[in-house]
């Protein structure tokens, strides 16, 4: 994927979430059950970056840990909600270039939950991972999760993944329609309360192996990886990779 196509998709993601922010907030008011798995990684005094923080709800999982909470998002409207909910948090709007406004070795832990699958192209994914590496302290942790499209009910999208990619390639070749998608890039419809599709969000359908390989290429050491159930019914799943910045002297 060309970088201009990747930036186009980042901008689309920004516009999409600014458009659905009220509905998105309504469906993201509580802590999802699988978030509890991460709680023991946090301790008092840590600086935490919540990348793709949305409305800031992750803070309420760790608020009793006495942490310093920083939230970053590309949606200005979601950040407005987060600032209202988390009075003692610090929030930052980032641009499509994905540069983090923090100094080197600043954070103890970075969480990136259900966000990385919205980052298009190998180039931008690696850039973001290198930014994570830069702002993490030595021995700092990166907790990253994406939707799993290969297990549970999300398997229904497997045909759509192929269809969207093929349709895009045909349109791009014949009609020069932009952007050009990479393999396993596709769009997931967002429906309003009436059941009407109002936007189609960009996703990349990672495999666990693909995700681990990317993280390792950015010089992180994998500590743990797993497929984590989204709920007790076990009909939706997330891919989770927990990794560590081990060597401050090595450049990612």
C-alpha positions in Angstrom: 0.0 0.0 0.0 1.3 3.5 -0.9 1.7 5.8 2.0 -0.8 8.3 0.6 -3.4 5.5 0.6 -2.6 4.6 4.2 -3.0 8.3 5.3 -6.3 8.4 3.4 -7.5 5.4 5.5 -6.3 7.0 8.8 -8.2 10.2 7.9 -11.3 8.1 7.1 -11.0 6.4 10.5 -10.8 9.8 12.2 -13.9 11.0 10.3 -15.8 7.8 11.0 -15.3 8.0 14.8 -16.0 11.7 14.9 -19.3 10.8 13.1 -20.3 7.9 15.4 -18.8 9.2 18.7 -22.2 9.4 20.5 -23.3 5.9 19.4 -19.8 4.5 20.1 -19.8 6.0 23.6 -23.2 4.5 24.3 -21.9 1.0 23.5 -18.6 1.5 25.4 -19.8 2.7 28.8 -18.6 -0.3 30.8 -15.4 -2.3 31.2 -15.5 -5.4 29.0 -14.9 -8.7 30.9 -11.6 -9.5 29.2 -10.1 -6.2 30.4 -9.9 -7.8 33.9 -7.1 -10.0 32.6 -4.8 -7.0 32.2 -5.4 -5.5 35.7 -2.6 -7.3 37.5 0.0 -5.8 35.1 -0.5 -2.4 36.7 0.8 -1.0 40.0 1.0 2.3 41.9 3.0 5.1 40.5 3.2 3.9 36.9 2.7 6.2 33.9 0.3 4.6 31.5 -0.4 5.4 27.9 -3.8 4.4 26.5 -3.4 4.6 22.8 -6.7 4.8 21.0 -8.3 5.7 24.3 -11.7 6.6 22.9 -14.0 7.8 25.7 -11.3 6.9 28.3 -13.1 3.9 29.9 -9.9 1.9 30.4 -8.9 4.3 33.2 -11.7 2.9 35.4 -10.0 -0.5 35.4 -6.9 0.9 37.0 -8.1 4.0 38.8 -7.6 2.3 42.2 -3.9 1.6 41.3 -2.9 5.3 41.7 -1.4 5.6 38.2 -0.7 8.5 36.0 -3.1 8.1 33.0 -2.4 9.5 29.5 -4.9 9.0 26.7 -4.2 9.5 23.0 -6.7 9.3 20.1 -7.3 10.5 16.6 -10.9 11.5 17.2 -11.3 14.9 18.8 -14.9 14.2 19.7 -14.1 11.0 21.6 -11.3 12.9 23.4 -13.8 15.5 24.5 -15.9 12.7 26.1 -12.7 11.2 27.7 -11.8 14.6 29.3 -15.2 14.9 30.9 -15.1 11.3 32.3 -11.5 11.2 33.5 -10.8 14.5 35.3 -7.3 13.7 36.3 -6.2 12.2 33.0 -4.0 13.9 30.4 -5.3 13.7 26.8 -3.7 14.3 23.4 -5.0 14.5 19.9 -2.6 13.0 17.3 -2.5 13.4 13.5 -2.4 10.8 10.7 1.4 10.8 11.0 1.0 8.9 14.3 3.8 10.8 16.1 3.5 10.6 19.9 4.0 13.9 21.8 6.2 12.3 24.5 9.8 12.1 25.4 11.9 9.0 25.2 11.5 6.4 28.0 8.5 8.1 29.4 5.9 5.3 30.1 5.9 2.2 32.2 3.1 0.6 30.2 1.3 1.2 26.9 -2.1 -0.3 26.2 -3.3 -0.5 22.7 -6.7 -2.3 22.8 -8.9 -2.8 19.7 -7.1 0.0 17.9 -4.1 -1.5 16.0 -6.4 -3.2 13.5 -7.3 0.3 12.3 -3.7 1.1 11.3 -3.2 0.6 7.6 0.0 -0.6 5.8 3.2 -2.2 7.1 4.9 1.2 7.0 2.5 2.9 9.5 2.2 -0.2 11.7 6.0 -0.3 12.1 6.2 3.4 12.6 3.7 3.2 15.4 5.4 0.2 17.1 8.7 2.1 16.9 7.1 5.1 18.6 5.8 2.8 21.3 9.3 1.4 21.7 10.7 4.9 21.9 8.4 6.3 24.6 8.5 3.1 26.8 11.0 2.9 29.6 13.5 0.0 29.6 11.6 -3.2 30.7 8.3 -1.3 30.0 5.4 -3.4 28.7 3.2 -3.1 25.6 -0.2 -4.7 25.9 -1.8 -4.9 22.5 -5.0 -6.5 21.3 -6.9 -6.7 18.0 -10.2 -8.4 17.0 -9.9 -12.0 16.0 -11.7 -12.7 12.7 -10.8 -16.4 12.5 -12.7 -17.7 15.5 -16.2 -17.2 16.9 -18.9 -15.2 15.2 -16.5 -12.8 13.5 -15.7 -15.7 11.1 -18.7 -14.4 9.2 -16.4 -11.7 7.8 -13.9 -14.1 6.1 -15.8 -14.0 2.8 -16.1 -10.2 3.1 -12.3 -9.9 3.6 -11.7 -11.6 0.3 -14.6 -9.9 -1.5 -13.6 -6.4 -0.4 -10.0 -6.9 -1.4 -10.9 -8.3 -4.8 -13.5 -5.6 -5.5 -11.0 -2.9 -4.5 -8.3 -4.4 -6.8 -10.7 -4.4 -9.7 -11.9 -0.9 -9.1 -8.4 0.3 -8.6 -7.2 -1.2 -11.8 -10.1 -0.3 -14.0 -11.4 2.9 -12.5 -8.3 4.1 -10.7 -10.4 4.3 -7.5 -8.4 5.0 -4.3 -7.2 3.8 -1.9 -5.7 0.5 -2.8 -6.2 -2.1 -0.1 -3.7 -4.6 1.1 -4.6 -8.3 1.5 -6.8 -8.8 4.6 -7.9 -5.1 4.6 -11.6 -4.7 4.6 -14.5 -2.7 6.0 -16.9 -3.6 8.9 -20.3 -1.8 8.9 -21.4 0.2 11.9 -25.1 0.3 12.4 -27.2 2.8 14.3 -29.9 1.9 16.7 -32.4 1.5 13.8 -30.1 -1.1 12.2 -29.0 1.2 9.4 -25.4 1.1 8.2 -24.1 4.6 8.7 -20.3 4.1 8.1 -17.9 1.3 7.1 -14.9 1.1 9.4 -11.5 0.1 8.1 -10.0 -3.1 9.6 -7.0 -5.4 9.0 -7.6 -9.0 9.9 -4.4 -10.0 11.7 -3.4 -13.5 12.5 -1.7 -14.0 15.8 1.5 -15.0 14.0 1.4 -11.9 11.9 0.9 -9.7 14.9 3.8 -11.3 16.8 6.2 -11.0 13.9 5.5 -7.3 13.5 6.0 -6.6 17.2 9.3 -8.6 17.2 10.5 -6.6 14.2 10.2 -3.5 16.3 12.7 -5.0 18.8 10.1 -6.0 21.4 10.5 -9.3 23.2 7.2 -11.3 23.3 6.3 -12.2 26.9 2.9 -13.7 26.2 0.4 -14.2 23.4 -3.0 -15.7 23.4 -6.5 -15.7 22.0 -8.7 -14.2 24.7 -12.5 -14.6 24.8 -14.5 -11.4 24.6 -17.3 -12.7 26.8 -18.5 -15.7 28.8 -20.5 -17.0 25.7 -17.1 -17.4 23.9 -18.6 -16.2 20.6 -16.2 -13.3 20.0 -12.4 -13.3 20.5 -9.4 -11.0 20.6 -5.8 -11.6 19.8 -3.5 -10.4 22.6 0.2 -9.9 22.6 2.1 -8.7 25.7 5.7 -7.7 24.9 8.6 -5.9 26.6 11.2 -3.3 25.7 14.3 -5.0 27.1 17.3 -3.2 25.8 17.4 0.6 25.8 20.6 0.7 23.7 19.1 -1.2 20.8 17.4 1.0 18.2 14.2 -0.4 16.8 
